[in-house]
C-alpha cells in the first residue's frame, strides 16, 4: 500500500513537472542569479507605484510591474546598519546584539556584524555563486568585518554609513571608495559609478550563478546631485526635495541599467531581483533629513512607527513570479534571505535559526495563509509588534499604543483602552520574543548617531 502511494506521488510529481514545462515556464533553473537592490533612506511615498507624482521613477515602476510588489513590506531596523545585518543573516539582528549603527571607524573591533554570524554571501558562495557587493557596507569598518571576509569575492564601495557622491572642491576623487581593500580614485558621480560596477560584475559573471548585492547610498545625505539631473527638476521649488529628486533619478536610472543588462544578456528568466529601502524616509529627525516622504504613513526613519519601517518592496523573477501582482500580507527583509536561499536550492539548517520565510510559494499563490503570524521590532526603548491588521508600538517616552492598520494606516487612533485583551495578548507575545534577544553589543547614540 505504502509503495503504491509513493508511486502515485512520483507520477503526480512527474505530471506536475511536465505541466510546468508545457505552460512555458521550462525546467526550474538549478541556480538562478540573485540580485538585491537596496535603496538608502528612500521614503515609502517616493516611488511611482506608491503614487509619487513629482519624481518619476520609471525603472522602479517597471521593476514592480514585472513582479510582485508588497504593500506591507517591512525592514527589521528603522535605520541603516541593523536592517543590513538582518538581511545578510536572515535573523532578527537583536538576537546577536546588532541593534544600533556601528561607529568608531577602523579601530573599533566590536561594532560590526559579529564574525560568528554567517552571511547570505557566505551561504551562496558555498553553493557555487560568484558574490559581489557594490556600494555601502555599514556592517563594521574594522578589517575583521571587511566584506571580503564575509563572503563577498568582490567589493567596490565604502565601509561607512554615508558617503560623498562627488569629488570635493579641494580633492581629486570621491572619498573613501575602495575595491577589495585598495583605495580607488573615483571621479564619477557615485550612483553612476555603482551602476557601472554592477554592470561590470554582471558582464564578468554572466555565465552564473552570481549574487550581486547592489547597496546604493542614494538617497541618503549628503545632498549631492549632478547639475544635469538638478536641471530636470527645476519645477520642484523646495531645494532639498529638488536635490532628493535628482539623487533618486540617478538611482532609478541605475536600476534601469541593471535590468537592461540582465535582459540583453539573456538572464531575465534566470535572475531573481529584490528591491527595498533599508528604512523609511528621514522626514523629521536626526542629521539625515533628505526631503523624502512617507505619506500616508506616520513617522520617520529612527522610529518604529510605520514611516520608519514600512518601505517600497518588490520581488521580480520573470516566468517564476507573477507580473503585476500586489501582495498584501506582511513580509520583511529577513524573508529576502530565506527566499534567495530557496531559489538557489540551499536547504537551511535548523541550527541557522533563520527568522525569515521562503516567500516563493506565497507570491506564486501556492500558499494562501500569512507567511508570518507576527513580526517584531526592538530599537532601544522603542518596540513594535505586527499581528494581522494590528500593531502594538512604543515609539517615544509614552506607553505602548495599539492601532488597527487596516482602518488606520496613519496610526492616529490608539485602541489600547478599547481592546485591553488584545493589548495584553500582543504585549505578552512581544515580551516572549524580547526575552530571546541579547543586550546590544554597542550603544545607540540617539540623534547624534552616525547614520
Ligand atoms: Ca538608511
Boltz pocket constraint, residues with backbone or C-beta under 6 A from the ligand:
constraints:
  - pocket:
      binder: B
      contacts: [[A, 39], [A, 40], [A, 41], [A, 79], [A, 80], [A, 220], [A, 278], [A, 279], [A, 451]]
      max_distance: 6.0
